[in-house]
Amino acid sequence: MTIEELAARHRRIALDANAFIYLFEAGGPLARATAAIVDMAESGRISIVVSSLVLAEIGVGPVAADDATMAERYGQALCETRGLDVVPLTADIALDVAVIRGRDHIEIADAVHLATARHAGASAIVTNDERMRPVSRLEVVRLADLVA
């Protein structure tokens, strides 16, 4: 699947934290693919949703490198992106996390991302996490497959 095909099939897309880590820290084709998805959201072609957990995950690297200011910049950049909604963990989402974990045996962080995406109306989540599996009403798209 190409990024254009992704946007044609899914109007609301969730992004996993690793997509932003590639964008902010790694560069290369995975970062460019993430940037293209973000650009589509900023232009209004699609909308993006992320769990507020993404803010915690993208800040780990900079803080571990003793750069808390950079962690704040990452969070600010994410929150200021047009067409991107940061969704807090609610009681309804938390209950869905329990269902996903119990039914599909998925790790809690991945279950939070999946449940958030589902509750926020996304029909796909883009990740590069090989462990993340699809759940009802939500397609999992590998970032690496978008650049293959």
C-alpha positions in Angstrom: 0.0 0.0 0.0 1.2 3.5 -0.7 0.6 6.6 1.4 -1.8 7.8 -1.3 -3.8 4.6 -1.1 -3.8 4.8 2.7 -5.3 8.3 2.5 -7.9 7.2 -0.1 -9.0 4.2 2.1 -8.9 5.9 5.5 -10.0 9.5 6.3 -9.1 9.2 10.0 -5.8 7.5 10.8 -4.2 6.9 14.2 -0.4 7.1 14.5 1.7 5.1 16.9 4.5 6.8 18.9 7.2 5.1 16.9 6.1 7.0 13.7 6.9 10.3 15.5 10.1 9.0 16.9 11.2 8.3 13.4 10.1 11.8 12.3 11.8 13.6 15.2 14.9 11.5 15.7 15.8 9.1 13.0 15.3 10.6 9.5 15.2 8.4 6.5 12.3 6.8 4.6 10.2 6.1 7.7 10.5 9.7 8.8 9.6 10.9 5.3 6.5 8.6 5.2 5.4 9.9 8.6 6.0 13.5 7.4 3.8 12.8 4.3 1.0 11.5 6.5 1.3 14.6 8.8 1.3 16.9 5.7 -1.9 15.3 4.5 -3.5 16.0 7.9 -2.3 19.6 7.8 -3.7 20.1 4.4 -7.1 18.6 5.4 -7.0 15.5 3.3 -7.1 13.2 6.3 -7.2 13.6 10.1 -4.9 12.0 12.6 -5.6 10.8 16.1 -3.1 9.9 18.8 -3.4 8.7 22.3 -2.1 11.1 24.9 0.3 8.2 25.8 2.2 9.2 22.6 3.4 12.3 24.5 4.9 10.2 27.2 6.5 7.8 24.7 8.1 10.4 22.4 9.7 12.2 25.4 11.6 9.3 26.7 14.6 9.5 24.3 15.3 13.2 24.9 14.9 13.0 28.6 17.2 9.9 28.7 19.7 12.0 26.8 19.3 14.8 29.5 17.4 17.1 27.1 14.0 17.7 28.8 13.6 20.8 26.7 13.6 18.7 23.5 11.0 16.4 25.0 8.8 19.5 25.6 9.4 20.7 22.0 8.4 17.3 20.6 5.2 17.4 22.6 4.5 21.0 21.6 5.1 20.1 17.9 2.7 17.3 18.1 0.0 19.3 19.9 0.3 22.2 17.4 -0.1 20.0 14.3 -3.2 20.9 12.4 -5.5 18.0 11.7 -4.1 16.0 14.6 -6.1 15.3 17.7 -4.5 14.1 21.0 -7.1 12.0 22.8 -6.8 11.5 26.6 -7.4 8.2 28.2 -11.0 8.1 29.3 -13.0 5.6 31.3 -14.6 4.2 28.1 -11.2 3.9 26.4 -9.7 2.2 29.5 -12.6 -0.4 29.5 -11.9 -1.1 25.8 -8.2 -1.5 26.7 -9.2 -4.2 29.1 -11.3 -5.9 26.4 -8.4 -5.7 23.9 -5.9 -7.0 26.4 -8.1 -9.8 27.6 -9.4 -10.9 24.2 -6.4 -10.4 22.0 -3.5 -10.6 24.6 -2.0 -7.3 23.5 0.5 -5.4 25.6 -1.1 -2.5 27.5 0.6 0.4 25.6 -0.4 -1.1 22.3 -3.9 -1.7 23.6 -4.2 1.9 24.7 -3.3 3.1 21.2 -5.7 0.6 19.6 -8.6 1.5 21.9 -8.0 5.2 21.5 -7.9 4.9 17.7 -11.2 3.0 17.7 -13.0 5.3 20.1 -11.8 8.4 18.1 -13.2 7.0 14.9 -10.0 6.0 13.1 -10.2 3.1 10.7 -6.5 2.4 10.6 -3.4 2.8 12.8 0.0 3.3 11.3 2.8 1.7 13.3 6.1 0.0 12.8 5.6 -2.3 15.8 5.5 -5.9 14.5 3.7 -7.0 17.7 0.6 -4.8 17.2 -2.2 -6.8 15.6 -5.5 -5.6 14.1 -8.6 -5.6 16.3 -12.2 -5.3 15.3 -12.9 -2.2 13.2 -9.3 -1.1 13.0 -6.7 -2.0 10.3 -3.0 -2.1 11.3 -0.7 -0.6 8.6 3.0 -1.1 8.9 5.0 2.1 8.3 7.7 0.0 6.6 5.1 -1.3 4.1 4.3 2.2 3.1 7.9 2.8 2.0 8.6 -0.6 0.5 
